[in-house]
Structures are given as structure tokens and as C-alpha cells.
Amino acid sequence: MLPVSRWFFCAYNEENALPEKLGNIRELKARYPGLEVLGYSDVSEDRTLEMLQAAEAEGLLTAVPATERLGKAWGMRQLVARATGDVVIFTDANVTLDLDAIDHLSIYFSDPQIGTVAGHLHYLNQSDSATADVGNRYWTLEERIKALESQTGSTMGADGAIFARRRADYPEVPPHLLDDLTASISPLFDGYRVISAPDVVAYERLTTDSRDEYRRKRRIACRAFNTHRYLAPRLREMSGMDRFKYTSHKLLRWFSPMFLAMSGGCAILGLFDVMGIAGLVPLLTGSLVAYVLWKRGDARAQKAGEIILALLATAHGIFESLQGKAYQTWAPAQSRNI
């Protein structure tokens, strides 16, 4: 049996993404007959469950239907409870795996010190819009940070699009938290390494619509900040290096909108201190020029606007978290399937 032979995903209203997903499963099952795939449907309102059940009848996977919509964290826990074996793979429902990914994962997990492997996500449509381009550039930086962290011991968790971890001691993740961060980083607290693997490749399509991306980032920021507060008591179990990496990579970045707002405010005050009311002239002129360029579809202005929207969405999500809001369920961004 393969050292890595269980693959899980949760789906909600993913009928547009499932044909590609099921085709990928079919190819992988042909290469690895022992691969077991479980797909959870969180009370989908489209044909998602019907498609999963048809795939089950074909022998591709086991469909796990929910009777109540409780979210991804709850669904992942149900899938883990059905699993046997040492290592399980987690992906999103719209993510496909490179055909060599399982071989590479098996090699990594032959090292008993490794508890989680974060895969490398490759986007297929980064040139479709300014939203997609900015998202891809952000993710490229994120992947570089994870690679550097791995070179110095462990990276600070994984994205839910693609990671694998040892099944033992899978944590009970409260339904309003980021299950991918909580589940992928927990082996670190048990003495394992959490690494980034550039050769464990998965593929996904980016959101191409600003409104979809704003809602997605707001939800993620709220869930992430709730997760950080939940994990805070365990951070003292980390080494000094890991606490530095966690704080700089996973925590402080969520405050970047506030830091930039304060920096901008100080710059404006400094401008007024030097120029007085005349300082309004370059400020308003620059703002007007930027707006006109954005309205005319200038590529640089469009990308700058996407960055500003991303920062606003992040700030919005953090304020929601501080106000006690929690996101338990999710909906896929429609624009990624266009």
C-alpha cells in the first residue's frame, strides 16, 4: 500500500469544478489503484452530491453527504474519522493534483520527523484579470516565504488548497476557524516538522472578479484572526525561531492595512505641516489622476486598485472578528469558473 493513500476534499455547490476534479481522480486512480478518495458535500444546492454519488457508483470515490450544513472544518473531521493509514491528503474541491504529487509526498513522509507537507499551488488563469494577476503575485511571494521558512526548520502551516499530514492526533477544529491552518500546523506542536514542497504540485483557478475576491478575503481574514486567538496559548510551545516566523508571517501581515493607513496619515500630516492648505493640491491632483486612469482601464491603476481593495477587505474581516463575528460555512467564488 502507498504510504500516502487517502485523499479528502469538501465541496459546496461545485458542479462546475467537479468534472475536471473527477477527471483528475480518474487519472490518479489509474496510476495508483490503491488510492482512496473521499468527497464530502456540505448540503450542496446544485448537482454536487449527485455527481459525487455517480462517481462513487463508478468506483472513483466515497461520497459523504451531510444532513446539516455545518461547514468545512466539521466536514474534514468526518472524513478523517473514516480514514485508516498514516497520512492523508487534503485539497479544495476545485483543485487538481499533478500526477507525480503522490510519489513525492510518499518520499517526504518516509522521514519520520515530517508531520505536514504544504504543496505548491500553481494558478492556471493569472492573466485573466487584474484581480487574478494581483492574487497570483501575492501567492508567489507567499510560496517564497514558505520555502525560506522550510530551509530554517518549519514553515508556519499550509493553505487548504493542497497539504498532507499524518492522520494521528488530528485536532478538533472549532467550525468557525481556519481548519487548514489549525490542522496543518498542529503537528509542529507535537515535535514534527512542517515543510513546503515545491515538487508537490496542484492546480487551481483564481477568482477574477473584485467583488468575489473582496468577500473571500474578508471571510478569510475574519476566520484567520479568530484562529490566531485560538492558537495563541500554544505558541509558547514553539521555539524562539518558530515564534518569530509565526508572528512575522501569520500574524503581523493582517495588520498591514492599519500600518499603511497610519503611515499615509502621517505623510499627509507632514505634507500639511510643510505646505499648509496648499498641500491639498498635489494630494487631490494625484488622487484625481489615479481615478481617471483606473476608470480608463489602465493596467497599473487597475492593479493598484485591486491591492487597495484587498487591504480594505482584510481590515473589514479583522474588525468583524474583533466584533465577535464568525464564518462557519463558505460559498465558492463564481468568477473562478468563468
C-alpha positions as CSV (number, residue, x, y, z in Angstrom):
1,M,0.0,0.0,0.0
2,L,1.1,3.5,-0.7
3,P,2.5,5.5,2.3
4,V,0.1,8.3,1.2
5,S,-3.1,6.7,0.0
6,R,-6.0,8.8,1.3
7,W,-7.3,12.0,-0.4
8,F,-10.0,14.2,1.0
9,F,-11.9,17.2,-0.2
10,C,-15.1,19.1,0.9
11,A,-17.5,20.6,-1.6
12,Y,-20.4,23.0,-1.6
13,N,-22.0,23.9,-4.9
14,E,-19.0,22.8,-7.0
15,E,-20.8,21.3,-10.0
16,N,-18.8,23.5,-12.4
17,A,-15.4,22.4,-10.9
18,L,-16.2,18.7,-10.4
19,P,-15.9,17.4,-14.0
20,E,-12.2,18.5,-14.0
21,K,-11.7,17.2,-10.5
22,L,-13.3,13.8,-11.3
23,G,-11.2,13.5,-14.4
24,N,-8.0,14.1,-12.3
25,I,-9.1,11.5,-9.8
26,R,-9.7,9.0,-12.6
27,E,-6.2,9.6,-13.9
28,L,-4.6,9.2,-10.5
29,K,-6.7,6.1,-9.7
30,A,-5.4,4.5,-12.9
31,R,-1.8,5.2,-11.8
32,Y,-2.4,4.4,-8.1
33,P,-5.2,1.7,-7.8
34,G,-4.8,1.7,-4.0
35,L,-5.6,5.4,-3.7
36,E,-8.8,6.0,-1.7
37,V,-10.7,9.3,-2.3
38,L,-13.5,10.7,-0.1
39,G,-15.6,13.7,-1.1
40,Y,-17.9,15.5,1.4
41,S,-20.9,17.5,0.2
42,D,-22.0,20.2,2.7
43,V,-25.7,20.1,1.8
44,S,-25.0,21.5,-1.7
45,E,-27.9,23.1,-3.5
46,D,-26.7,22.1,-7.0
47,R,-25.7,18.8,-8.6
48,T,-22.6,18.4,-6.4
49,L,-23.8,15.5,-4.4
50,E,-25.4,13.8,-7.4
51,M,-22.1,14.0,-9.2
52,L,-20.2,12.6,-6.3
53,Q,-22.6,9.7,-5.9
54,A,-22.3,8.9,-9.6
55,A,-18.5,8.9,-9.2
56,E,-19.0,6.5,-6.2
57,A,-21.0,4.2,-8.4
58,E,-18.1,4.2,-10.8
59,G,-15.7,3.3,-8.1
60,L,-13.8,6.5,-8.1
61,L,-14.5,7.7,-4.6
62,T,-16.7,7.5,-1.5
63,A,-19.3,10.2,-1.3
64,V,-20.0,11.6,2.2
65,P,-23.2,13.6,2.3
66,A,-24.1,16.0,5.2
67,T,-27.6,16.2,6.6
68,E,-27.0,19.6,8.0
69,R,-24.8,22.4,6.7
70,L,-22.0,22.7,9.3
71,G,-19.0,23.9,7.3
72,K,-15.7,22.6,6.1
73,A,-14.0,22.1,9.4
74,W,-16.7,19.8,10.6
75,G,-16.7,18.0,7.2
76,M,-12.9,17.4,7.2
77,R,-13.2,15.9,10.7
78,Q,-15.9,13.5,9.4
79,L,-13.6,12.4,6.6
80,V,-10.6,11.9,8.9
81,A,-12.8,9.8,11.2
82,R,-13.4,7.4,8.3
83,A,-9.8,7.1,7.3
84,T,-7.2,4.5,8.0
85,G,-3.5,4.7,7.3
86,D,-0.8,7.1,8.4
87,V,-1.0,10.0,6.0
88,V,-3.9,11.9,4.4
89,I,-4.0,14.5,1.6
90,F,-6.3,17.5,1.8
91,T,-7.3,19.7,-1.2
92,D,-10.1,22.0,-2.1
93,A,-12.8,20.7,-4.4
94,N,-11.7,22.9,-7.3
95,V,-8.0,21.8,-7.0
96,T,-6.4,19.1,-9.2
97,L,-3.2,17.2,-8.4
98,D,-0.1,16.7,-10.6
99,L,0.2,13.0,-11.4
100,D,3.6,12.8,-9.6
101,A,2.4,14.5,-6.4
102,I,1.6,11.3,-4.5
103,D,5.0,9.8,-5.3
104,H,6.7,13.0,-4.0
105,L,4.5,13.0,-0.9
106,S,5.4,9.4,-0.1
107,I,9.1,10.2,-0.2
108,Y,8.7,13.2,2.2
109,F,6.7,11.2,4.7
110,S,9.3,8.4,4.7
111,D,11.1,10.8,7.0
112,P,9.5,10.2,10.5
113,Q,10.3,13.8,11.5
114,I,7.9,15.3,9.0
115,G,4.3,15.8,10.1
116,T,2.9,18.1,7.4
117,V,3.8,18.8,3.8
118,A,2.5,22.0,2.2
119,G,2.2,21.6,-1.6
120,H,2.9,24.1,-4.3
121,L,-0.1,25.7,-5.8
122,H,0.1,26.7,-9.5
123,Y,-2.6,29.1,-10.8
124,L,-4.0,28.5,-14.3
125,N,-5.6,31.8,-15.1
126,Q,-3.4,34.5,-13.6
127,S,-3.6,36.7,-16.8
128,D,-7.5,36.7,-16.9
129,S,-7.9,39.9,-15.0
130,A,-6.2,42.4,-12.7
131,T,-7.8,40.6,-9.8
132,A,-6.2,37.3,-10.8
133,D,-2.9,38.9,-11.6
134,V,-2.6,40.5,-8.2
135,G,-3.7,37.3,-6.5
136,N,-1.0,35.4,-8.3
137,R,1.7,37.8,-7.4
138,Y,0.7,37.7,-3.8
139,W,0.7,33.9,-3.8
140,T,4.2,33.8,-5.5
141,L,5.5,35.8,-2.5
142,E,3.7,33.5,-0.1
143,E,5.3,30.5,-1.7
144,R,8.7,32.1,-1.4
145,I,8.3,32.8,2.3
146,K,7.2,29.2,2.9
147,A,10.2,27.9,1.1
148,L,12.6,30.1,3.2
149,E,10.9,29.0,6.4
150,S,11.3,25.3,5.5
151,Q,15.0,25.9,4.9
152,T,15.3,27.1,8.5
153,G,13.2,24.3,10.1
154,S,9.5,24.5,9.6
155,T,7.0,26.6,7.7
156,M,4.1,28.0,9.6
157,G,1.2,25.9,8.3
158,A,-0.3,25.3,4.9
159,D,-3.0,26.6,2.7
160,G,-6.1,24.4,2.4
161,A,-5.8,24.1,-1.4
162,I,-3.1,21.4,-1.0
163,F,-1.4,19.9,2.0
164,A,-0.9,16.4,3.6
165,R,-0.4,15.5,7.2
166,R,-0.1,12.5,9.5
167,R,-3.6,11.3,10.4
168,A,-2.8,10.6,14.1
169,D,-3.8,13.3,16.6
170,Y,-5.8,15.3,14.0
171,P,-7.2,18.2,16.1
172,E,-10.7,19.1,16.9
173,V,-11.1,22.3,15.0
174,P,-13.9,24.6,16.0
175,P,-16.1,25.2,13.0
176,H,-15.5,29.0,12.8
177,L,-11.7,28.7,12.5
178,L,-9.4,28.1,9.5
179,D,-9.3,24.3,9.5
180,D,-6.3,24.2,7.1
181,L,-4.1,26.4,9.3
182,T,-5.1,24.7,12.5
183,A,-4.8,21.2,11.2
184,S,-1.6,21.7,9.2
185,I,0.3,23.5,12.0
186,S,-0.7,21.2,14.9
187,P,2.0,18.6,14.2
188,L,4.6,21.3,14.9
189,F,3.3,21.4,18.5
190,D,3.9,17.6,18.7
191,G,7.5,17.8,17.7
192,Y,7.2,17.2,13.9
193,R,8.4,19.4,11.1
194,V,6.0,21.3,8.8
195,I,7.7,21.7,5.4
196,S,7.0,23.3,2.0
197,A,7.4,21.0,-1.0
198,P,7.9,22.7,-4.4
199,D,7.5,19.4,-6.2
200,V,4.1,18.5,-4.8
201,V,2.2,20.5,-7.4
202,A,-1.5,21.3,-7.5
203,Y,-3.5,23.4,-9.9
204,E,-6.3,25.9,-9.2
205,R,-8.2,28.8,-10.9
206,L,-8.1,32.2,-9.4
207,T,-11.0,34.5,-8.7
208,T,-11.3,37.0,-11.5
209,D,-14.0,39.4,-10.1
210,S,-13.2,42.1,-7.5
211,R,-16.4,41.6,-5.6
212,D,-15.9,37.8,-5.3
213,E,-12.3,38.4,-4.1
214,Y,-13.4,41.0,-1.6
215,R,-15.9,38.7,0.0
216,R,-13.4,35.8,0.0
217,K,-10.6,37.9,1.7
218,R,-12.9,39.4,4.2
219,R,-14.1,35.9,5.3
220,I,-10.6,34.5,5.4
221,A,-9.3,37.5,7.4
222,C,-12.1,37.1,10.0
223,R,-11.5,33.4,10.3
224,A,-7.7,33.8,10.4
225,F,-7.8,36.3,13.2
226,N,-10.2,34.1,15.2
227,T,-7.8,31.2,14.6
228,H,-4.8,33.2,15.8
229,R,-6.5,34.0,19.1
230,Y,-7.4,30.3,19.5
231,L,-3.8,29.2,18.8
232,A,-2.2,31.9,21.0
233,P,-1.8,29.7,24.1
234,R,0.1,27.1,22.2
235,L,2.6,29.5,20.7
236,R,4.7,29.3,23.9
237,E,5.4,25.6,22.9
238,M,7.3,26.8,19.8
239,S,11.0,27.6,19.6
240,G,12.1,31.2,19.5
241,M,12.7,30.9,15.8
242,D,9.2,29.5,15.1
243,R,7.5,32.1,17.2
244,F,9.3,34.8,15.2
245,K,8.3,33.2,11.9
246,Y,4.7,32.8,13.1
247,T,4.4,36.3,14.3
248,S,6.0,37.9,11.3
249,H,4.4,35.7,8.6
250,K,1.0,34.7,10.1
251,L,0.0,37.4,12.5
252,L,1.5,40.8,11.7
253,R,0.5,40.7,8.0
254,W,-3.2,41.0,9.0
255,F,-2.4,44.4,10.5
256,S,-0.8,45.7,7.3
257,P,-3.9,47.8,6.3
258,M,-3.7,49.6,9.7
259,F,0.1,50.1,9.4
260,L,-0.3,51.6,5.9
261,A,-3.2,53.8,7.0
262,M,-1.2,55.2,9.8
263,S,1.8,55.7,7.5
264,G,-0.4,57.5,5.0
265,G,-1.9,59.7,7.7
266,C,1.5,60.7,9.0
267,A,2.6,61.5,5.4
268,I,-0.5,63.7,4.9
269,L,0.1,65.5,8.2
270,G,3.7,66.0,7.3
271,L,2.7,67.5,3.9
272,F,0.3,69.9,5.6
273,D,3.0,70.9,8.1
274,V,5.3,71.8,5.3
275,M,2.9,73.3,2.8
276,G,-0.2,74.2,4.8
277,I,-3.5,74.1,2.9
278,A,-1.6,74.2,-0.4
279,G,-0.7,70.6,0.4
280,L,-4.2,69.6,-0.8
281,V,-3.3,70.5,-4.4
282,P,-0.8,67.6,-5.1
283,L,-2.9,65.2,-2.9
284,L,-6.1,65.9,-4.8
285,T,-4.4,66.1,-8.2
286,G,-2.7,62.7,-7.7
287,S,-6.0,61.1,-6.5
288,L,-7.9,62.5,-9.5
289,V,-5.3,61.3,-12.0
290,A,-5.3,57.8,-10.4
291,Y,-9.1,57.7,-10.5
292,V,-9.2,58.7,-14.2
293,L,-6.5,56.1,-15.1
294,W,-8.5,53.5,-13.2
295,K,-11.7,54.4,-15.0
296,R,-10.0,54.2,-18.3
297,G,-8.7,50.7,-17.6
298,D,-5.0,51.5,-17.2
299,A,-3.4,48.2,-16.1
300,R,-1.2,49.7,-13.4
301,A,-4.1,51.7,-11.9
302,Q,-6.3,48.6,-12.0
303,K,-3.8,46.5,-10.2
304,A,-3.2,49.3,-7.6
305,G,-7.0,49.4,-7.1
306,E,-7.0,45.6,-6.5
307,I,-4.3,45.9,-3.9
308,I,-6.3,48.7,-2.1
309,L,-9.4,46.5,-2.2
310,A,-7.5,43.6,-0.8
311,L,-6.3,45.7,2.1
312,L,-9.8,47.0,2.8
313,A,-11.2,43.5,2.8
314,T,-8.5,42.4,5.2
315,A,-9.3,45.3,7.6
316,H,-13.0,44.6,7.3
317,G,-12.5,40.9,8.2
318,I,-10.4,41.8,11.3
319,F,-12.9,44.2,12.6
320,E,-15.6,41.6,12.1
321,S,-13.5,39.2,14.2
322,L,-13.0,41.8,16.9
323,Q,-16.8,42.3,17.0
324,G,-17.3,38.6,17.5
325,K,-18.4,37.6,14.0
326,A,-17.7,34.1,12.9
327,Y,-17.9,32.4,9.4
328,Q,-18.7,28.7,9.6
329,T,-19.8,28.0,6.1
330,W,-18.5,29.1,2.7
331,A,-19.5,29.5,-0.9
332,P,-17.3,29.1,-3.9
333,A,-16.4,32.3,-5.9
334,Q,-18.4,32.0,-9.2
335,S,-15.9,34.0,-11.2
336,R,-13.2,31.4,-10.9
337,N,-15.2,29.0,-13.1
338,I,-15.9,31.5,-15.9
